[in-house]
């Protein structure tokens, strides 16, 4: 959010033009003729209600535990295949995902207690911590996928279909046409002399 505001201000100062905030509407920036300043509308992130936070925490818990399970399965397969490099890469990531699941569960419990007691600041704090753990797990899964060379949280097998565009030549690529032998003349370089 701060980066977006900084970028907008920088563009308006350097470029000398008007900048629009990405608020999802087409509200243009409005200059204040009296002050000589530009007012830029900035979109704020939606503040979740306690019930929406609880629903989001459940989704985060499912994602974190699913990621931990997927990493554990991939690690077990790598051990079965005796792939030392993959085991080394996934072992630490699987441990971190398992611990992250425990952290999310603990903070979800504290969040529920804060909701029950009506402590809004504690509830929001716990939700923020859980969101940070989710971001950490997303990065961890991305690193593990790069290490394993595949999608760990894939939705299933990929189907590939192909079609030939109309008008495409139907030449046989296994028998290429012969390339004619080109005669390139040899031209001697000019004579040079000593200075």
C-alpha angles and dihedrals in degrees: 000000000000090000091053092051091046091049092049093049092046092050092048093049098043099035096039090219136110120276128206125212116229095247096142091249131089094240106147123218109265122216118219104226094199098051098032089230133125122235113211119194111226124196117230123213115258113263110225122225117236090259092050089049090053091051091048091049090054090052090048091050091051091048095047094046091045091051091048091050092048091050091048091051092048091047091051090050091049090052090048090051091047090234099161095183093052092044090052091049098045100038096074092040092052091051091049091049091050091051090046089056090054091047092050091049092050094048091045088057092050089046091054090049090050090050091051093049094043094239100152098181093052091045092051091045092053091047090052091050091051091049089052090052089050090054090048091051092048089055091044092052091047090052092047091049090052090049094047094040094229144074108275094189096041121154095226142293118336120237117215121199128179136190135187116238115238113262094030111143113251095216118153106248093195092068107047117194113255117263111234115243106249120216108222113190119226114230117193115231118250119268116260129204136211118259 
